[in-house]
Amino acid sequence: MSSSIKMHGQSQVCEKFTRKKHGEQSPQESLHVGTYAIAVLPGDGIGPEVVEQAVRVLQSVGRRFGHTFELTRAMVGVAAIEAEGEAISDATMELCQRSDAILFGAVGGLPRFEGPNSKKQPESALFRLRKELELYANLRPVKPFQALLDASTIKREVLEGTDLLVVRELTGGLYFGKPSEIRETAQGLEAVDTLFYTEAEIARIVRTACELARSRKKKVTSVDKANVLSSSRLWRRVADRVAAEYPDITLEHQLVDSCAMQLIRWPRQFDVVVTENMFGDILTDEASMLAGSLGMLPSASLGTRRTAHGLFGLYEPIHGTAPDITGQDKANPIAAILTAALMLRYSFNLSAEADAIEAAVERAIADGYRTLDLREEGKTTVGTKEMGRIIAEAVER
Ligand code: NAD
């Protein structure tokens, strides 16, 4: 393996990981060997801890399959506000623009930067990335590992057979609508947020869901609140129209409150779930419990931009910065590691390599290793770094 580290400006560090002896590959491994530029934005809290382990696993993939991953690190979130004055600098945005994919940790967690009227919200880094890179589709697969079915608070017989994909709209809805503010009035404070969607925004995300369903069980559940919200009534109308272009796909509608209940009552009824930004945010945290922990769920944010290797994307675990366990080697790195697998699959078209990561995670779990969030009687509790090491080694075995 060769590795090189370069400094780019104040906050960007570039490392190269590759294995030069391509002839070492076994016949079943990918014959296609490539060089991939990844912007690594670890962020705050447990972000850097879990991203470090995802990078370690990528290095193992590089060694086993002969690929070169050029990793350039930069700051985002609180770290960037403190060092560079804003949650994401223009230089970091440019780095992301010229990369093939982004590996992101999590941002936020310091109360002084929180609140909707704070001008320096760490989360604004994510919103800027999503908006400027037009990453409108957030894919969150939920497929519990067999060996973890008894680790969940939900019964095994409910979990068995669960394999769903939530497609969350990411650049519209309540999180972007204006006005969004707290105002002073003579009667006291008041606040407003705006839930706004255009027909085009709804159509493109429903189309993404239908396309993805084609390589799955061909069923799409569109989730809304059409009994109350105008934006949802438009959503439903557009979803029906778009789904009519896909005669092989079955479309059904569910109200978001009912869907929240169905997700833990009978999750295997779902294949692809498509929904607006905030509903998707909430439903996927709930769905993470099907997989055992928030520390298990990866996500991919995609748009229409293509690189030489495939679709450009931003990859992040769905969890936040977890201030309660930061710096204690307690965070589960599996969501971040599975995030790297999604990157290989969607942005680099390296499915054998993605499978190798998923198999290594499955192996670690089947061998009885658990981080604290998944602690189980009779299993071995390990820290963040140890779990990363076990999975990275399993990738190369
Ligand atoms: P959180 O996801 O950070 O944590 C919720 C709970 O889950 C905590 O008890 C935490 O310890 C646990 N948890 C989360 N990830 C874990 C992991 N990998 N392993 C083990 N346990 C894990 O959500 P929160 O506490 O609501 O938010 C904390 C901060 O994170 C806030 O500032 C929030 O704004 C931010 N946040 C950021 C993102 C993001 O960057 N995409 C997403 C959600 C929340």
Residues whose N, C-alpha, C, O or C-beta is under 5 A from the ligand:
A	BS01	NAD	G105 A106 V107 G108 G109 L294 G295 P317 I318 H319 G320 T321 A322 P323 D324 I325 K330 A331 N332 D373
